[in-house]
């Protein structure tokens, strides 16, 4: 029996353009994201460095880009949040059949921008639909590391086999599966979080 649902944010609720940074890099005189820059991003996502340090490091890698250009491009990956998805999670919360948790790899630049895009009232409607709202840069853990799933389970007294995790990244759902959490690797553009209840039925009928 599923009692708990853990949900990702990007490309599950809010639409993303994950390629926008890579399209801009050639304009900044670069050829791509190096291993060091990927590591920098992961450090930033767990709150290991400040936004100012993060932008400064990117400026060092791409000297043709100003700090404002980097911030604007970094936030440009955040697109729209369809109203039907917001209403869906609100209704799910009101039904009170499941304990709901948000678990997102994100950063200190993105969240204020999301609130600005959505409007504070809509953002709070979304946030208040969850029992806990876990952002990687605040809890200093990120997916797909097992520690982040252990943290959510243990802090809230959840059993893995009673928990369902939704994420658009296969690496993340595979990590959760290894701990006994049942999962849905949502295929962006082909599936939508609005299908959650039917996916739950599929999972339950296959066990």
C-alpha positions, -999 to 999 in steps of 0.1 A, spaced: 0 0 0 13 34 -10 10 60 18 36 85 8 45 103 -24 78 121 -30 77 144 -60 104 162 -81 98 198 -92 115 206 -125 98 191 -155 73 174 -132 55 206 -122 74 235 -137 85 232 -173 122 235 -180 145 244 -209 176 224 -198 195 233 -229 194 270 -227 228 273 -209 245 252 -235 231 273 -263 245 304 -247 280 291 -239 294 295 -275 284 332 -273 304 334 -241 335 320 -259 332 285 -244 327 251 -259 308 233 -232 305 224 -196 337 208 -183 339 182 -156 350 209 -132 320 230 -140 296 201 -135 313 196 -101 308 233 -94 271 230 -102 267 200 -79 285 219 -51 262 249 -56 231 227 -56 239 214 -21 246 250 -8 283 244 -7 290 278 -22 271 311 -24 254 324 -56 280 351 -58 308 325 -57 290 303 -83 286 332 -107 321 344 -102 335 309 -111 314 308 -142 327 342 -152 362 329 -148 353 300 -172 334 323 -196 351 358 -194 329 372 -222 298 368 -201 288 394 -175 274 384 -141 240 396 -151 241 376 -184 250 344 -165 222 349 -139 196 357 -166 206 326 -187 207 304 -156 172 314 -147 160 312 -183 158 275 -180 127 280 -158 96 282 -179 59 280 -171 40 262 -143 7 251 -158 -23 259 -136 -38 224 -141 -7 210 -124 -11 234 -95 -47 225 -91 -39 188 -93 -14 189 -64 -37 211 -43 -66 187 -48 -44 157 -40 -33 174 -8 -70 182 1 -80 145 -4 -55 136 23 -50 101 11 -12 104 9 16 122 27 31 145 1 68 156 -1 87 177 -26 123 168 -33 142 190 -57 177 195 -69 178 232 -71 198 263 -61 195 297 -44 192 316 -77 163 295 -90 139 295 -62 134 333 -59 130 333 -97 104 306 -95 84 326 -70 87 357 -92 75 337 -123 46 321 -105 37 350 -83 40 347 -45 4 335 -40 6 307 -65 41 297 -52 28 294 -17 -3 275 -29 22 250 -43 45 249 -14 17 245 11 4 214 -7 33 195 8 40 182 42 77 189 37 93 210 9 129 198 5 153 218 -16 188 204 -22 206 237 -14 188 240 19 193 204 31 228 201 17 220 168 -1 212 161 -37 197 133 -59 207 106 -69 229 101 -37 213 75 -15 217 98 15 190 122 4 164 94 2 175 80 36 171 115 50 136 120 38 125 85 49 141 87 83 131 123 91 95 116 84 92 80 96 84 66 61 88 30 50 104 26 16 79 0 4 50 24 12 66 53 -7 62 63 -43 88 86 -59 83 106 -92 112 121 -111 120 128 -147 156 117 -144 162 79 -146 193 81 -125 173 94 -96 145 69 -98 170 40 -101 187 52 -70 154 53 -51 145 18 -64 176 4 -49 163 14 -15 129 -3 -20 110 28 -30 86 24 -58 90 49 -87 78 65 -118 104 78 -142 82 105 -158 89 109 -196 88 146 -203 67 155 -233 50 120 -233 36 119 -198 23 144 -172 20 144 -135 -18 146 -140 -15 109 -147 -2 102 -112 -32 82 -100 -33 59 -130 5 53 -126 -1 44 -90 -27 19 -99 -3 3 -124 24 0 -97 0 -15 -72 -15 -39 -96 20 -52 -106 29 -61 -70 
